Amino acid sequence: MHSKKKVKILNLNKMNTLALAQTMLMILMPFTLYGQDLEGQWSGTLNVQGTELRLVLHVNGKKDQLKATLDSPDQNVRGIQVTSVDFNDPNLKFEIANLGVVYEGVMSDDSITGKWIQSGRSFPLVLLKD
């Protein structure tokens, strides 16, 4: 009789494990189906040799049809055309060809941690969603 109780307990544990796995799948499924949303306004501060420049990235569109512009409020510049935007969740890369700029970063929740590359130099830049 004692062994029958063990079997029932083991079966119950297997059922609990299966139920827990199913519940976790249901909770996480929307995140994997929809991914992260890049669309919106992102702000950060670029530190170049002791000079801080605020940057604001404006992204519109979805996945393969993303368009973006960049503002540099401290330089009174707005609407710089971003030449290309490549977002392969969670990796972001955008380029501003006429300025020789490439930004590469990794998105996590409401931030993108990456590097601003210009004229052969690389600077850290974290963008936060406004």
C-alpha positions in Angstrom: 0.0 0.0 0.0 2.8 2.4 0.8 4.1 2.2 -2.8 0.7 3.2 -4.2 0.7 6.4 -2.2 4.2 7.2 -3.6 2.9 6.7 -7.2 -0.1 9.0 -6.6 2.2 11.7 -5.1 4.6 11.4 -8.1 1.7 11.6 -10.5 0.3 14.7 -8.7 3.8 16.3 -8.9 4.0 15.6 -12.6 0.6 17.2 -13.1 1.6 20.2 -11.1 4.8 20.6 -13.2 2.8 20.3 -16.4 0.2 22.9 -15.2 3.0 25.3 -14.1 4.7 24.9 -17.5 1.4 25.6 -19.3 0.7 28.6 -17.2 4.2 30.1 -17.8 3.8 29.5 -21.5 0.5 31.4 -21.5 2.1 34.3 -19.6 5.2 34.5 -21.8 3.5 33.9 -25.2 2.3 37.5 -25.8 5.9 38.8 -25.3 7.4 36.4 -27.9 4.6 36.9 -30.4 4.6 40.7 -30.3 8.2 41.4 -29.3 9.3 44.9 -28.2 7.9 48.0 -29.8 10.5 50.4 -31.1 8.0 53.0 -32.3 8.0 56.2 -30.4 10.5 58.8 -29.0 13.8 57.8 -27.4 16.2 60.2 -25.6 19.8 60.0 -24.5 22.9 62.0 -23.8 26.0 61.6 -25.9 29.2 62.5 -24.0 32.0 63.5 -26.5 35.2 64.6 -24.9 33.4 66.2 -21.9 30.7 67.8 -24.0 27.2 66.4 -23.4 24.8 66.5 -26.3 21.2 65.5 -25.9 19.8 63.4 -28.7 16.2 62.5 -29.5 15.3 59.7 -31.8 11.8 59.6 -33.3 10.8 56.2 -34.8 7.6 55.6 -36.8 6.3 52.5 -38.5 6.4 48.8 -37.8 9.1 46.1 -38.0 10.2 46.2 -41.7 8.9 49.7 -42.5 10.6 51.7 -39.8 11.5 55.4 -40.5 13.3 57.7 -38.1 14.6 61.2 -37.6 17.0 62.5 -35.0 17.1 65.8 -33.1 20.1 67.4 -31.3 18.4 70.0 -29.1 21.7 71.4 -27.7 22.8 72.1 -31.3 19.4 73.5 -32.3 19.1 70.8 -35.0 15.9 69.0 -35.6 14.6 66.4 -38.1 17.9 64.8 -39.3 16.9 62.0 -41.6 18.0 58.6 -40.5 19.1 56.8 -43.6 18.3 53.2 -42.5 16.7 51.5 -39.5 17.3 47.8 -38.9 15.5 46.3 -35.9 15.9 42.6 -35.4 14.4 42.4 -31.8 16.3 43.1 -29.6 19.1 44.4 -31.8 18.8 47.9 -33.3 21.1 49.5 -35.9 20.5 52.8 -37.6 22.6 54.9 -39.9 22.8 58.6 -40.8 24.9 58.3 -44.0 25.6 62.0 -44.6 27.0 62.4 -41.1 28.9 59.1 -41.1 27.0 57.9 -38.1 26.1 54.3 -37.1 24.3 53.4 -33.9 24.2 49.8 -32.7 22.3 48.8 -29.6 20.3 46.2 -27.7 16.8 46.9 -26.5 15.6 45.9 -23.1 12.2 47.0 -21.9 12.2 50.8 -22.3 15.9 51.3 -22.9 18.4 50.7 -25.7 22.0 50.3 -24.6 24.5 50.8 -27.4 27.3 52.7 -29.1 27.3 55.8 -31.3 30.0 55.3 -34.0 31.3 58.4 -35.9 34.6 59.2 -37.6 36.1 56.0 -36.5 35.3 56.7 -32.8 32.8 54.9 -30.6 30.9 56.4 -27.7 28.4 54.7 -25.3 24.8 55.9 -25.7 21.8 54.7 -23.8 18.4 55.7 -25.2 15.4 55.8 -22.9 11.8 55.7 -24.2 9.9 58.9 -23.4 
